[in-house]
């Protein structure tokens, strides 16, 4: 059975918990002879102080340059965090390959063998383990593993040193792990022999112990001297690393806050000489107003380990202020409690971040003023990140989540299918990466607004379907209103130009019905009516009827005349002598109701046509799907005035034609009478001429016609 990573990590961690020593970085030269390795490893771990390596700022070079096989292991997961070059050479894997492996992939022990080795190590009270490790070539090696806890970059790890002891184990590969059992059997036999030869054994044991102790003492002295030499070398190395670090570093005493050591980068960066630094305290490089915070931070230093103190302001020698990130560690230096500090200057980064914030704020203000929002939509999660002004363009407060369904819900029903299909085609495999379209949204107050969306598919999945879309959203309501106003004005002007031609082809009733239909079309209304007002201003005459009313009640045309008092809301414009607009008729105050038989109203416009101080005609429209605007009122007014002007003119023309016909008739009568008078006059003249001739007079008198013309 293959052991788990946790089993191997637990086996390694067991000895560390029992030892209970502070973290340190073990350093070992080449392995001593096998028979003495256990004793030397124990002495090395016991004699080297835990703070020895904490006094230097970096351990990386020692780890990389050491000839002993070393691994850094995560005790929780068994993950190999790092391996030195010696480990890569030993195992035959590259360092990157080792970093991607766990210790379980190297250790060939089964779970049972792992448990047995762990129990045996604990019973023998030894601080190392004997495992079988598999190399990249497949070869198995018997190794001794010495491990110790270590905190690296603020992270608790296990530092393991591996010694190859295969030559001493190769002949017992299948049975070596049961050595303890054999030793117990030997001990039993030895106990029997001791019963017979106790005196001899005691003497030999004493001599052996003395020899071993003498040898151990000699070896310990050698190891201590070797460790002191390595310590001197390490001290020189880490002093070099301290002074050569590109970031400013210093050591100060916690009791006095005085600088005890500074590196070259600090001298160069802050402008003080080394001697000037050593005569100062850390208070001298801080603005006075930051000192209370400094004292507070010093009082809260952690007991060991790294302190990420955050961002501080420091003063350079020239008086300029810089911002630095401080990382520190409490340590013992020259037998004094001190703190090692690394300062990373982030002034340029902060200035860049501030410029970036200012740029983002200018962009935000410009987009908000231009009513432009930006967004980023992830298709797999159905989530959109967006600028703060995005939701307000839809007339909504900020929404916690914005999904594709949210977009469809707020889109105008008439535009919803088109918008959905455009986006679907773009996200489909092989679809266009770019799309743009205008659509309407209905705000909570029921007002209609136009938005323009531009989207760009910036990421597609393996099958070619869109994964990420970025784009902009712009409020184009005013532009659309302008375009619609221009289009409406063009349609309205054309309709007004066509009215005289229609008036010539239609009678008055049909012409006014046509005018009503134009009012419905141009305003998007479902009903329209036209009333004529009598001269007494007390009675109105409905000359056209809404189609809906005619469909509901075919008798409506019988009741054309209606007193103003019974005309309902349509006569409000007559009463007020001004246009009347209701966009929420159901909740309108002081409404006068509807005449009997009229279709229900939701919205309406009623506009009077005034001529010579009297209201001559009322033009009304109603039930537009969206609220009426000033442009609708103007359209109804122009249509009403044009219709009345044409109707009035046609009526005047009809009246003139009738009067002309009457005059023509009278003229013809008068012309006939004038001809008769002239004829009688000629006859009278002839009679006077004949008076002188009595005979002829008598004859002519007898010949006169017997008519009543003279009497006339």
Secondary structure, 3 states (H helix, E strand, C coil): CECCHHHHHHHHHHHHHHHCCCCCCCCCCCCCCHHHHHHHHHHHHHHCCCCCCCCCCCCHHHHHHCCCEEEEECCCCCEEEEECHHHHHHHCCCHHHHHCCEHHHCECCEHHHHHHHHHHHHHHCCCEEEEEEECCCCCEEEEEEEEEEEEECCEEEEEEEEEECHHHCHHHCCCHHHHHHHHHHHHHHHHHHHHHCHHHHHHHHHHHHHHHHHHHHHHHHHHHHHHHHHHHHHHHHHHHHHHHCCCEEEEEECCCCEEEEECHHHHHHHCCCHHHHHCCEHHHHCCHHHHHHHHHHHCCCCCCCEEEEEEEEEECCCCCEEEEEEEEEEEEECCEEEEEEEEEECHHHHHHHHHHHHHHHHHHHHHHHCCEEEEEEECCCCEEEECCCHHHHCCCCCCCCCCHHHHHHHECHHHHHHHHHHHHHHHCCCCCCEEEEEEEEECCCCCEEEEEEEEEEEEECCCCCEEEEEEEEEECHHHHHHHHHHHHHHHHHHHHHHHHHHHHHCCHHHHHHHHHHHHHHHHCCCEEEEEEECCCCCEEEEEECCHHHHHHCCCHHHCCEEEHHHCHHHHHHHHHCCCEEECCHHHCCCCCCCCCCCCCCCCEEEEEEEECCEEEEEEEEECCCCCCCHHHHHHHHHHHHHHHHHHHHHHHHHHHHHHHHHHHHHHHHHHHHHHHHHHHHHHHHHHHHHCCCHHHHHHHHHHCCCCCCCCC
